[in-house]
Amino acid sequence: MAAAEQTTVVSVVPSAEGSNARPGGKIGRAGTMIRDLEATEDSSSTRIHIARLMDSRLVDNLVMALVAAYFVLVFVQMVAVDSDGESNLTSEQSEILAIVDICILSFFLLEITLKIYAFGYLLYVNQPLLFLDAIIVVASMVVSVLDLVLGSEALARFSNLRAVLRLLRVIIVFRKASTAAEGMQEKKLLTGLGYNLASPAQEVIQLLKPLRDFTRLSYAQREDIRWAISVIDSGKLYEPLTDAESGGAPVDDTTAAWLVNATQGADRQRDRAVESEERDRPTKRKTAAEKRGSVSGPPGRLSIVGRLKSKDGVESAASLAAVEEPPVDKHDSSLEAKFRQFIKSQFPGADETQLFALMDTLLEWDYNVPKAEELSAGNALRVVTGYVMHRFDLYSSVGIHERAFGEYIAQVQEGYISSNPFHNATHGADVFASVLFLMTTGGLRETADVTDEEFFAALFAGAIHDLGHPAVNNIYCVKSRHPYALRYNDQSVLEMYHVAEAYRILRSDSKYDIFQSILDARYSNIRSVVVATVLATDMSHHFAELGKLKSRTMSGNFLQSESDSKSDRTLVFNVAVHACDISNPAKSIKTYLYWAERAIAEFFAQGDAEKKLGIPVSMFMDRSATNIAKCQIGFIDIIVSPLFAQLREVLPPLSVAVEQLQSNKTFWGRRVEQMEKEMTQGTQCFPVLHGDPDQPDSPTGEAQVSPEPPPQT
């Protein structure tokens, strides 16, 4: 029957009621045929008008009404027949029912005729169920006409045939009801004005449904289509496939842990931990109060590595402050004068000559932020941001109030917790410098045609992205019922807090209001970039953002399509700031070890705190069960390398980072077995570099691990 086509149809043209949909805004087999007609015939042709009409909501509504009437008619005809096959109706009643029957069947027959005219006979030939429905409609029409003309007695000998047709009519009713309902379902998001509010995912699913049911495809192909529909419907398009899903090699525990860490939010990871805890819970249970414990971060923050042992008794991964001073090049004299004045007024005692010389390497990938921290007496964030604001003339080009910015960034630097081994103001300065590299040397400003306000917004986001970080992660906040988790409903807890705290400071006093001189529109544009990029640093969004970047770069028009310009720019800003946040493994081995050791220190401190609170220890946080080398290899392989490799497709200068990642992975690969042994013995410690850190694989620059420490008494 003709209306069954609605099971696979949503029109590819604006609906008859009027539509603001895109061309091809509706989908399905009939929609594809309409598009083909428009490509080969004049848009005013009769066939196109009929095709649009048959695919309209008006026809759907009419079919639904006639299906209801036809169901009542068939039901009356079936109940009016006695056990001998004779009708209990009067001749007049039978004649009326026969006329109604013919009228409804005439509409169904007209529907078939018009669709064959508009879409061609292959519409029915290629679909057996549609073909069967059409035969039933025609046969029922013939019998009804003969019944009306010749009378019931003349057709008495065909009573069995008529009984079969009545049953088949019931099938028609249910199929028409089902197909018309599906047609209505596909159009349910159309407003009264005919605007299509369906999401692209819904439209893609509707496009795939007819292929899923197309019998000429093999069973395996249809199963693949069913799987594709289920993936789209789940909303997990950008999550990586596991070995079971992709047919690849099984992943090890470290890889699996990183996959979970970068795809699931803190609330889901908490649920997984609770499920594990329920399985492994001992008979004796802790009280609720013991479980909750304190909502503060890990007590007694570590001096650098805390209880992570140092084999030679001194701080390992020696301070980067020992690196040679960079050569002093000539700078713009006015810039140098401004910078020197800035240093003298803000940091009396700091060596402005060495600091200004260090700024000469600021646009390099491996800029020495710890050295800047030392030369500025712990003020690297203020120094680097102040220099960049002057060097790129962002005060005037964006309209930032200069004095307010100085006051504000001082408050931001103070807002970072200085006792944190990793998440402190130095890290903020490091991410700021890395964002600067991507924007300038990396070529992002030119590639994405970045405006001055977007340039400032991305840098600003890098500076404040971890403001007030408590040295624990989102999972800890959620599991420990931290006030931040309660405030932000377990969703991107710390990222929400960082950006909110940055704007709270800004609004707390007019002397911190760096945006006091700019218009609302510019303020809104800057804020939208800052909020989006800071929230994108949540690791649970990692694979989603990476998947989107892969999809867009594969399209061939990334950052070039006018229609996708805003979404592309938002995506590349988000990925860029996130990449800078996790960029330490892509820096030189000495820089990498400086930061990695501090990150591991925070990891293990959190694990210790989780044990004290009686909550499940987060992945990579248990010092007695984490092989540092394997952890870092997994981080490089699963998280950092794929991201930088994809970002290099957009920004070729990032090749330096991609190459360094492979070198650093090799560094850890040589230490997996040794650190596994140390872990089991409880003597695991961080590698110490000897020789030239810039050539770790050379005979004199081989990165070595210190000898075993003397036995502990």
Backbone hydrogen bonds, N-H to C=O, Kabsch-Sander energy under -0.5 kcal/mol:
donor,donor_aa,acceptor,acceptor_aa,energy
4,A,1,M,-1.3
5,E,2,A,-1.9
6,Q,3,A,-2.2
7,T,4,A,-2.2
8,T,5,E,-2.0
9,V,6,Q,-0.9
10,V,27,I,-1.8
18,G,15,S,-1.8
24,G,12,V,-2.6
25,G,22,R,-1.9
29,R,8,T,-1.4
32,T,28,G,-2.3
33,M,29,R,-2.0
34,I,30,A,-2.3
35,R,31,G,-2.1
36,D,32,T,-2.2
37,L,33,M,-2.6
38,E,34,I,-2.5
39,A,35,R,-1.4
40,T,36,D,-1.1
40,T,37,L,-0.7
41,E,37,L,-2.8
45,S,42,D,-2.2
49,H,45,S,-1.8
50,I,46,T,-2.6
51,A,47,R,-2.6
52,R,48,I,-2.5
53,L,49,H,-2.2
54,M,50,I,-2.8
55,D,51,A,-1.0
56,S,53,L,-1.7
60,D,56,S,-1.5
61,N,57,R,-2.6
62,L,58,L,-2.2
63,V,59,V,-2.7
64,M,60,D,-2.3
65,A,61,N,-2.1
66,L,62,L,-2.5
67,V,63,V,-2.7
68,A,64,M,-1.9
69,A,65,A,-2.1
70,Y,66,L,-2.9
71,F,67,V,-2.2
72,V,68,A,-1.8
73,L,69,A,-2.3
74,V,70,Y,-2.8
75,F,71,F,-2.4
76,V,72,V,-2.5
77,Q,73,L,-2.5
78,M,74,V,-2.2
79,V,75,F,-2.4
80,A,76,V,-1.8
81,V,78,M,-0.9
82,D,86,E,-3.2
85,G,82,D,-1.8
88,N,80,A,-3.0
94,S,90,T,-2.7
95,E,91,S,-2.1
96,I,92,E,-2.4
97,L,93,Q,-2.4
98,A,94,S,-2.4
99,I,95,E,-2.1
100,V,96,I,-2.5
101,D,97,L,-2.8
102,I,98,A,-2.4
103,C,99,I,-2.5
104,I,100,V,-2.5
105,L,101,D,-2.6
106,S,102,I,-2.4
107,F,103,C,-1.7
108,F,104,I,-2.1
109,L,105,L,-2.7
110,L,106,S,-2.5
111,E,107,F,-2.6
112,I,108,F,-2.1
113,T,109,L,-2.4
114,L,110,L,-2.9
115,K,111,E,-2.1
116,I,112,I,-2.3
117,Y,113,T,-2.3
118,A,114,L,-2.6
119,F,115,K,-3.3
120,G,115,K,-0.6
120,G,116,I,-1.8
123,L,120,G,-1.4
124,Y,121,Y,-1.5
125,V,121,Y,-2.1
126,N,122,L,-2.3
127,Q,124,Y,-0.9
131,F,124,Y,-0.6
131,F,127,Q,-2.2
132,L,128,P,-2.6
133,D,129,L,-2.4
134,A,130,L,-2.3
135,I,131,F,-2.0
136,I,132,L,-2.4
137,V,133,D,-2.4
138,V,134,A,-2.4
139,A,135,I,-2.9
140,S,136,I,-2.8
141,M,137,V,-2.2
142,V,138,V,-2.3
143,V,139,A,-2.4
144,S,140,S,-2.5
145,V,141,M,-2.3
146,L,142,V,-2.5
147,D,143,V,-2.6
148,L,144,S,-2.0
149,V,145,V,-2.6
150,L,146,L,-3.1
151,G,146,L,-0.7
151,G,147,D,-1.1
155,L,151,G,-0.7
155,L,152,S,-0.6
156,A,153,E,-1.7
158,F,155,L,-1.5
159,S,156,A,-1.8
162,R,158,F,-2.6
163,A,159,S,-2.2
164,V,160,N,-2.3
165,L,161,L,-2.6
166,R,162,R,-2.2
167,L,163,A,-1.9
168,L,164,V,-2.6
169,R,165,L,-2.4
170,V,166,R,-1.6
171,I,167,L,-1.7
172,I,168,L,-2.3
173,V,169,R,-2.7
174,F,170,V,-2.5
175,R,171,I,-2.8
176,K,172,I,-3.1
177,A,173,V,-2.6
178,S,174,F,-2.4
179,T,175,R,-3.0
180,A,176,K,-2.8
181,A,177,A,-2.0
182,E,178,S,-2.0
183,G,179,T,-2.2
184,M,180,A,-2.3
185,Q,181,A,-2.7
186,E,182,E,-2.4
187,K,183,G,-0.9
188,K,185,Q,-1.0
190,L,187,K,-2.0
191,T,195,Y,-1.7
194,G,191,T,-2.0
197,L,189,L,-0.9
197,L,195,Y,-0.7
203,E,199,S,-2.0
204,V,200,P,-2.5
205,I,201,A,-2.2
206,Q,202,Q,-2.2
207,L,203,E,-1.8
208,L,204,V,-1.9
209,K,205,I,-1.7
212,R,208,L,-2.3
213,D,209,K,-1.6
214,F,211,L,-0.9
215,T,213,D,-0.8
217,L,214,F,-1.7
222,R,218,S,-2.3
223,E,219,Y,-2.3
224,D,220,A,-2.1
225,I,221,Q,-1.9
226,R,222,R,-2.3
227,W,223,E,-2.3
228,A,224,D,-2.3
229,I,225,I,-2.4
230,S,226,R,-2.2
231,V,227,W,-2.2
232,I,228,A,-2.4
233,D,229,I,-2.6
234,S,230,S,-1.6
235,G,231,V,-0.8
235,G,232,I,-0.8
236,K,231,V,-1.1
239,E,236,K,-1.0
246,S,242,T,-2.0
247,G,243,D,-2.0
256,A,252,D,-2.6
257,A,253,D,-2.3
258,W,254,T,-2.1
259,L,255,T,-2.4
260,V,256,A,-2.2
261,N,257,A,-2.5
262,A,258,W,-1.8
263,T,260,V,-1.2
264,Q,260,V,-2.2
267,D,490,D,-0.6
269,Q,265,G,-2.4
270,R,266,A,-2.3
271,D,267,D,-2.0
272,R,268,R,-2.4
273,A,269,Q,-2.3
274,V,270,R,-2.7
275,E,271,D,-2.5
276,S,272,R,-2.3
277,E,273,A,-2.7
278,E,274,V,-2.6
279,R,275,E,-1.6
280,D,276,S,-2.2
281,R,277,E,-1.3
291,K,287,T,-2.1
292,R,288,A,-2.3
293,G,289,A,-2.5
308,L,305,V,-2.9
309,K,307,R,-0.8
309,K,684,Q,-0.6
311,K,309,K,-0.5
313,G,310,S,-1.3
322,A,319,S,-1.4
323,V,320,L,-1.9
329,D,327,P,-0.6
336,E,332,D,-2.5
337,A,333,S,-2.3
338,K,334,S,-2.3
339,F,335,L,-2.7
340,R,336,E,-2.8
341,Q,337,A,-2.2
342,F,338,K,-2.4
343,I,339,F,-2.7
344,K,340,R,-2.6
345,S,341,Q,-2.4
346,Q,342,F,-2.1
347,F,343,I,-2.9
350,A,347,F,-2.0
351,D,375,L,-0.8
352,E,350,A,-1.2
355,L,351,D,-2.2
356,F,352,E,-2.5
357,A,353,T,-2.0
358,L,354,Q,-2.3
359,M,355,L,-1.5
360,D,357,A,-1.3
361,T,358,L,-1.7
362,L,359,M,-1.6
364,E,361,T,-2.0
367,Y,364,E,-1.0
369,V,367,Y,-1.7
372,A,368,N,-1.6
373,E,369,V,-2.4
374,E,370,P,-1.9
375,L,371,K,-2.8
376,S,372,A,-1.7
377,A,374,E,-1.5
378,G,373,E,-3.6
383,V,379,N,-2.5
384,V,380,A,-3.0
385,T,381,L,-2.0
386,G,382,R,-2.0
387,Y,383,V,-2.4
388,V,384,V,-2.3
389,M,385,T,-2.4
390,H,386,G,-1.6
391,R,387,Y,-3.2
392,F,388,V,-2.4
393,D,390,H,-1.2
394,L,389,M,-1.8
395,Y,389,M,-0.8
397,S,393,D,-2.1
398,V,394,L,-1.8
399,G,394,L,-0.6
399,G,395,Y,-1.0
400,I,394,L,-0.8
400,I,395,Y,-0.8
401,H,514,I,-1.9
402,E,400,I,-0.5
405,F,401,H,-2.2
406,G,402,E,-2.0
407,E,403,R,-2.1
408,Y,404,A,-2.9
409,I,405,F,-3.1
410,A,406,G,-1.4
411,Q,407,E,-1.5
412,V,408,Y,-2.3
413,Q,409,I,-2.6
414,E,410,A,-2.0
415,G,411,Q,-1.7
416,Y,412,V,-1.2
416,Y,413,Q,-0.5
418,S,416,Y,-0.8
420,N,417,I,-1.7
424,N,422,F,-2.3
428,G,424,N,-1.7
429,A,425,A,-2.3
430,D,426,T,-2.2
431,V,427,H,-2.6
432,F,428,G,-2.2
433,A,429,A,-2.4
434,S,430,D,-2.1
435,V,431,V,-2.6
436,L,432,F,-2.1
437,F,433,A,-2.0
438,L,434,S,-2.2
439,M,435,V,-2.4
440,T,436,L,-2.2
442,G,437,F,-3.7
443,G,440,T,-1.0
444,L,438,L,-2.5
445,R,439,M,-2.0
447,T,443,G,-2.7
448,A,444,L,-2.6
449,D,446,E,-0.6
450,V,445,R,-2.1
455,F,451,T,-2.5
456,F,452,D,-2.6
457,A,453,E,-2.3
458,A,454,E,-2.4
459,L,455,F,-1.9
460,F,456,F,-3.1
461,A,457,A,-2.4
462,G,458,A,-2.0
463,A,459,L,-2.0
464,I,460,F,-1.9
465,H,461,A,-1.2
467,L,464,I,-2.0
469,H,466,D,-2.1
477,C,473,N,-2.0
478,V,474,N,-2.4
479,K,475,I,-2.9
480,S,476,Y,-2.7
481,R,478,V,-1.0
482,H,477,C,-2.7
485,A,482,H,-0.6
486,L,482,H,-1.9
487,R,483,P,-2.4
488,Y,484,Y,-2.5
489,N,486,L,-0.6
490,D,485,A,-1.8
491,Q,488,Y,-2.0
492,S,490,D,-0.6
496,M,492,S,-2.9
497,Y,493,V,-2.0
498,H,494,L,-3.1
499,V,495,E,-1.9
500,A,496,M,-2.0
501,E,497,Y,-3.0
502,A,498,H,-2.1
503,Y,499,V,-1.7
504,R,500,A,-2.0
505,I,501,E,-2.3
506,L,502,A,-1.5
507,R,503,Y,-1.7
508,S,504,R,-0.9
508,S,505,I,-0.9
509,D,505,I,-0.6
512,Y,509,D,-2.0
513,D,510,S,-1.1
514,I,512,Y,-1.6
516,Q,513,D,-1.3
518,I,515,F,-1.5
523,Y,519,L,-2.4
524,S,520,D,-2.8
525,N,521,A,-2.1
526,I,522,R,-2.4
527,R,523,Y,-2.7
528,S,524,S,-2.4
529,V,525,N,-1.6
530,V,526,I,-2.4
531,V,527,R,-3.0
532,A,528,S,-2.0
533,T,529,V,-2.5
534,V,530,V,-2.3
535,L,531,V,-2.3
536,A,532,A,-1.5
537,T,534,V,-1.5
538,D,535,L,-1.5
541,H,538,D,-2.2
542,H,539,M,-1.8
543,F,262,A,-1.6
545,E,541,H,-2.5
546,L,542,H,-2.5
547,G,543,F,-2.8
548,K,544,A,-2.0
549,L,545,E,-2.2
550,K,546,L,-2.5
551,S,547,G,-2.4
552,R,548,K,-2.5
553,T,549,L,-2.6
554,M,550,K,-2.1
555,S,551,S,-0.8
555,S,552,R,-0.5
556,G,553,T,-1.0
557,N,552,R,-0.5
560,Q,557,N,-2.3
561,S,557,N,-1.7
565,S,562,E,-0.9
568,D,564,D,-2.8
569,R,565,S,-2.3
570,T,566,K,-2.3
571,L,567,S,-2.3
572,V,568,D,-2.6
573,F,569,R,-2.3
574,N,570,T,-2.4
575,V,571,L,-2.6
576,A,572,V,-2.2
577,V,573,F,-2.4
578,H,574,N,-2.1
579,A,575,V,-2.8
580,C,576,A,-2.2
581,D,577,V,-1.8
582,I,578,H,-1.3
583,S,580,C,-1.2
586,A,583,S,-2.2
587,K,584,N,-1.9
592,Y,588,S,-3.1
593,L,589,I,-2.6
594,Y,590,K,-2.0
595,W,591,T,-1.9
596,A,592,Y,-3.3
597,E,593,L,-2.2
598,R,594,Y,-0.8
599,A,595,W,-2.3
600,I,596,A,-2.7
601,A,597,E,-1.9
602,E,598,R,-1.8
603,F,599,A,-2.4
604,F,600,I,-2.9
605,A,601,A,-2.0
606,Q,602,E,-2.4
607,G,603,F,-2.3
608,D,604,F,-2.4
609,A,605,A,-2.1
610,E,606,Q,-2.7
611,K,607,G,-2.1
612,K,608,D,-1.9
613,L,609,A,-1.9
614,G,610,E,-0.8
614,G,611,K,-0.7
615,I,610,E,-2.2
621,M,618,S,-2.0
623,R,621,M,-0.8
625,A,622,D,-1.7
626,T,622,D,-0.9
627,N,625,A,-0.6
628,I,626,T,-0.8
631,C,627,N,-2.7
632,Q,628,I,-2.4
633,I,629,A,-2.4
634,G,630,K,-2.5
635,F,631,C,-2.1
636,I,632,Q,-2.4
637,D,633,I,-3.2
638,I,634,G,-2.8
639,I,634,G,-0.6
639,I,635,F,-1.3
640,V,635,F,-2.5
641,S,636,I,-2.9
643,L,639,I,-1.1
644,F,640,V,-2.5
645,A,641,S,-2.8
646,Q,642,P,-1.8
647,L,643,L,-2.4
648,R,644,F,-2.0
649,E,645,A,-0.7
649,E,646,Q,-0.8
650,V,646,Q,-0.6
650,V,647,L,-0.9
651,L,647,L,-2.7
654,L,651,L,-2.2
655,S,652,P,-2.0
656,V,653,P,-1.2
657,A,654,L,-0.7
658,V,654,L,-2.0
659,E,655,S,-2.6
660,Q,656,V,-1.6
661,L,657,A,-1.9
662,Q,658,V,-1.3
663,S,659,E,-1.7
664,N,660,Q,-2.6
665,K,661,L,-2.2
666,T,662,Q,-1.9
667,F,663,S,-1.8
668,W,664,N,-1.7
669,G,665,K,-2.4
670,R,666,T,-1.5
671,R,668,W,-2.0
672,V,669,G,-0.8
675,M,671,R,-2.5
676,E,672,V,-2.1
677,K,673,E,-2.1
678,E,674,Q,-2.3
679,M,675,M,-2.3
680,T,676,E,-2.0
681,Q,677,K,-1.5
682,G,678,E,-0.9
682,G,679,M,-0.8
683,T,678,E,-2.6
684,Q,678,E,-0.8
686,F,309,K,-0.8
688,V,704,Q,-1.1
695,Q,692,D,-1.5
698,S,695,Q,-1.6
702,E,698,S,-0.8
703,A,696,P,-1.3
704,Q,688,V,-0.7
704,Q,702,E,-0.5
